[in-house]
Amino acid sequence: MFSGYRDGNFIFDMRTQERHDISILRADKLLLRVAVERERGVREAVLDQKQIAQELRDFGVSLVVTQPDFWSDLRIMHDLSAVLRGPDFKEVARFPITGQRHPDEETIVVYQPTYPIAQTRRTLSLEMPIIDQTFRGDMK
């Protein structure tokens, strides 16, 4: 899972690497409904910390790459951060972001679950508010 600025760019770059053995779930797509950009409106998923943790388990998330405090003024993103700092995850890497970046982009932190990973859910629904469509698909 990736949670941070420029997540779309990250996904695009990963696709250009032609790695078909990796599935990446964007936290904003799972937990928010954003109409292109935040300024056009954001709807938060109605999930508590326990439910967020269960979603990560169910989808078999094996690593979470995050930028601390990414949109943490939103309750759901704050709750995701709390889940990652809780007993179900451990920090395994931390490094600075260099080069041209957003003012809030300073650090990347990588978390790993402390529990055995087993994907029990594959089907994902994603709302695309800008085109008023919902897409459903299976993760690898």
Number of C-alpha atoms within 10 A of each C-alpha: 20 20 24 20 16 13 16 12 10 14 15 11 11 15 13 8 8 9 9 9 6 11 14 15 19 19 19 20 15 18 18 19 20 19 17 13 10 11 8 9 11 15 14 15 16 11 15 14 18 11 12 21 19 12 16 23 20 15 19 18 18 18 18 23 19 22 22 17 16 17 17 13 9 14 15 22 23 16 18 22 19 13 19 21 13 13 11 14 19 15 16 12 11 14 10 11 13 9 6 7 11 10 6 13 18 13 14 16 16 19 20 18 20 13 11 9 15 12 15 11 14 12 11 13 12 15 17 15 15 12 9 8 9 10 9 10 10 9 14 11
